[in-house]
């Protein structure tokens, strides 16, 4: 969590997808005023049943770090926006405008603990642990710290006016707006390749264009959905715990080599 977030309180009552109205002291007037950007919950608060360290220790046959193998279901990864050099991040902090759902941002710190995402099959589908993700396959990315899924919908993002990207659901279960299609070349999503994520329902691309939030999350970049493809859309797997591919993938690779 960001150290500066500790000084700001957020009203969490009301719940629901839209969240509660949130206010903060306007530094210019001293009056409480709605924030047009994410406002922080109490520092250190983290929703979700599985702490990051416990999850990593519980993984069985897994490979750490990068490499040239495929990204597989069940893997836990950090995703870097190649153009702006920030990692996909979320936290128990809601937008003060738009949907009021949990915010998604980009951070430059490589060691940030709130930038881990678990790769899963699309909504209502099973992707077995260790199954390689194919190019063109729809997946979900579940934030490890809060248990909410990367999500988009027809709300306007707070800074750029593009489509809002949020984190939604509880304990990994949300709705069909959590599905993203992996766009890459070749057969499988490779760990060392640059890929794009296109929202399955609205067709926007997961993007960063450089807009920065001010206090209380100074320097974090807005993550949003863009209608057009550009260099702002490309992401690459960085740090992570990768589940080893299953026997079917190994058999396919052996056949190709022959």
C-alpha positions in Angstrom: 0.0 0.0 0.0 1.1 3.6 -0.6 2.4 5.4 2.5 0.5 8.5 1.6 -2.8 6.7 1.7 -2.7 6.3 5.4 -3.7 9.9 6.1 -7.0 9.7 4.1 -10.1 8.1 5.4 -12.8 6.6 3.1 -16.4 5.9 4.1 -16.9 2.2 3.2 -20.5 1.9 4.3 -23.2 1.1 1.8 -21.2 -1.6 -0.2 -22.6 -2.9 -3.5 -21.2 -2.4 -6.9 -21.5 1.3 -6.9 -20.0 1.7 -3.5 -20.7 4.5 -1.0 -20.3 8.2 -1.6 -16.8 9.2 -0.5 -15.5 12.6 0.6 -12.2 14.1 1.6 -11.1 17.5 2.8 -10.6 20.0 0.0 -7.2 21.5 0.7 -8.1 24.9 -0.8 -11.3 25.5 1.1 -11.1 23.2 4.1 -14.5 21.8 3.2 -15.4 18.2 2.5 -15.7 17.6 -1.2 -16.2 14.6 -3.5 -12.9 13.4 -5.1 -12.8 12.8 -8.9 -10.1 10.2 -8.4 -9.6 7.1 -6.2 -9.7 7.8 -2.5 -7.9 5.5 -0.2 -9.3 3.1 2.4 -7.5 2.6 5.7 -3.8 1.7 5.0 -3.0 -2.0 5.2 -6.6 -3.1 4.7 -6.6 -6.0 2.2 -9.7 -8.0 1.2 -9.4 -11.6 0.1 -8.8 -14.9 1.7 -5.3 -15.6 0.5 -2.3 -13.4 1.5 0.3 -13.1 -1.2 3.1 -14.9 0.8 0.8 -17.7 1.8 -0.4 -18.3 -1.7 3.2 -18.4 -3.1 4.3 -20.8 -0.5 1.3 -23.1 -1.2 2.1 -23.4 -4.9 3.3 -26.8 -5.9 5.1 -27.5 -9.2 5.8 -23.9 -10.2 8.6 -22.0 -11.9 9.7 -18.6 -10.7 10.6 -15.6 -12.8 10.5 -15.1 -16.6 11.7 -17.4 -19.3 10.4 -18.3 -22.7 7.7 -20.9 -21.8 3.9 -20.3 -22.0 1.8 -18.4 -19.5 -0.5 -21.0 -17.8 -3.7 -20.9 -15.9 -3.1 -20.7 -12.2 0.1 -18.7 -12.6 0.5 -15.5 -10.6 2.1 -12.7 -12.5 2.9 -9.0 -12.7 2.1 -7.3 -16.0 4.2 -4.4 -17.3 2.9 -1.8 -19.7 5.8 -1.7 -22.1 5.3 1.9 -23.3 5.0 3.6 -19.9 7.0 1.1 -17.7 4.4 0.7 -15.0 2.9 -2.5 -13.6 -0.8 -3.3 -13.4 -1.9 -2.6 -9.9 -5.0 -2.5 -7.7 -5.8 -1.9 -4.0 -8.8 -1.7 -1.7 -9.4 1.9 -2.9 -12.6 2.9 -4.7 -13.1 5.4 -7.5 -14.6 8.7 -6.3 -16.5 9.0 -9.7 -17.8 6.7 -12.4 -18.8 3.3 -11.1 -17.3 3.7 -7.6 -15.7 0.3 -7.9 -12.2 -0.7 -6.8 -9.7 1.3 -8.8 -7.0 -0.1 -11.1 -3.8 1.9 -11.7 -0.2 1.5 -12.9 2.8 1.8 -10.5 6.5 2.0 -11.3 7.8 0.1 -8.3 8.8 -3.5 -9.3 8.5 -4.8 -5.7 5.0 -3.6 -5.1 2.9 -6.3 -3.4 -0.4 -5.2 -4.8 0.6 -5.9 -8.4 0.0 -9.7 -8.5 -2.7 -11.1 -10.7 -3.8 -14.7 -11.0 -4.5 -16.1 -14.5 -7.9 -17.9 -14.7 -10.3 -19.1 -17.3 -13.1 -16.9 -18.6 -16.3 -16.5 -16.6 -18.2 -19.8 -16.1 -15.3 -21.8 -17.7 -12.6 -24.0 -16.2 -9.0 -23.6 -17.1 -7.0 -26.3 -15.5 -4.0 -25.4 -13.5 -0.9 -25.6 -15.8 -3.0 -25.3 -19.0 -1.2 -23.0 -21.4 -3.2 -19.9 -22.4 -3.7 -19.8 -26.2 -3.6 -16.6 -28.3 -7.2 -15.5 -28.8 -8.4 -17.2 -25.6 -10.6 -15.2 -23.1 -9.3 -15.2 -19.5 -9.9 -13.5 -16.2 -7.2 -11.7 -14.2 -7.9 -11.9 -10.5 -6.2 -9.4 -8.2 -4.4 -11.6 -5.6 -4.7 -9.1 -2.7 -8.4 -8.4 -2.9 -9.9 -11.3 -4.8 -11.5 -9.0 -7.4 -11.3 -9.4 -11.2 -10.0 -7.0 -13.8 -13.2 -5.5 -15.2 -14.5 -2.8 -17.6 -17.8 -1.3 -18.5 -19.4 1.9 -20.1 -18.2 4.4 -17.4 -15.8 7.2 -18.2 -12.4 7.0 -16.7 -11.6 9.9 -14.2 -8.5 11.5 -15.9 -8.4 10.7 -19.7 -12.1 10.3 -20.4 -11.5 6.8 -21.9 -13.4 3.8 -20.7 -13.0 3.0 -17.0 -11.2 -0.2 -15.9 -11.9 -1.4 -12.4 -11.7 -4.5 -10.2 -15.0 -6.2 -9.5 -16.5 -9.2 -7.7 -15.9 -11.0 -4.5 -13.6 -13.9 -3.9 -12.8 -14.2 -7.6 -16.5 -14.3 -8.8 -17.8 -11.3 -10.8 -19.6 -11.3 -14.1 -19.1 -11.6 -17.9 -17.5 -8.1 -18.0 -14.4 -9.6 -16.3 -13.4 -11.4 -19.5 -10.4 -10.3 -21.6 -9.1 -11.8 -24.8 -5.3 -12.3 -25.0 -4.1 -11.0 -28.4 -0.7 -12.4 -29.3 1.2 -14.0 -32.2 1.8 -17.7 -32.4 -0.2 -20.5 -30.6 0.3 -19.7 -27.0 0.8 -16.6 -24.8 4.6 -16.7 -24.2 6.2 -15.2 -21.1 8.7 -13.2 -23.0 6.3 -11.8 -25.6 4.4 -8.5 -25.7 0.6 -9.0 -25.8 -2.6 -7.0 -25.7 -5.7 -7.6 -23.7 -9.0 -6.8 -25.4 -12.2 -6.5 -23.4 -14.4 -9.3 -24.6 -17.7 -7.4 -24.3 -16.8 -3.8 -25.3 -13.7 -4.4 -27.5 -11.5 -1.8 -25.8 -7.8 -2.5 -25.2 -6.3 -2.4 -21.7 -4.1 0.7 -21.9 -2.0 3.4 -20.2 -1.5 6.8 -21.7 0.5 8.5 -19.0 -2.1 10.5 -17.0 -1.1 10.6 -13.3 -3.1 10.9 -10.2 -2.4 13.4 -7.5 -2.8 13.0 -3.8 -3.4 10.6 -2.1 -1.9 8.3 -4.7 0.7 10.6 -6.1 2.4 9.4 -9.3 0.2 6.3 -10.0 -1.0 6.2 -13.6 -4.5 5.8 -14.9 -5.3 2.4 -16.5 -8.2 2.5 -18.9 -9.8 1.0 -22.0 -9.0 2.5 -25.4 -11.1 2.0 -28.5 -8.1 1.9 -30.8 -5.0 -0.2 -30.9 -1.7 1.6 -30.3 1.7 1.2 -28.5 -0.1 2.1 -25.3 -1.8 -1.3 -25.3 1.1 -3.6 -25.0 1.9 -5.6 -21.9 4.6 -8.1 -20.9 4.8 -10.6 -18.1 7.5 -9.7 -15.6 7.9 -11.2 -12.1 5.7 -14.2 -11.3 5.1 -17.8 -10.2 4.3 -19.9 -13.2 2.5 -23.2 -13.0 4.3 -25.8 -15.1 2.5 -26.9 -18.4 0.6 -30.1 -18.3 1.5 -33.3 -20.2 -0.8 -32.4 -23.2 1.3 -29.3 -23.9 4.5 -31.2 -23.6 3.2 -33.8 -26.1 2.3 -31.1 -28.5 5.7 -29.6 -28.3 7.4 -33.0 -28.9 5.2 -33.5 -32.0 6.2 -30.1 -33.4 9.9 -30.8 -32.8 9.6 -34.1 -34.7 
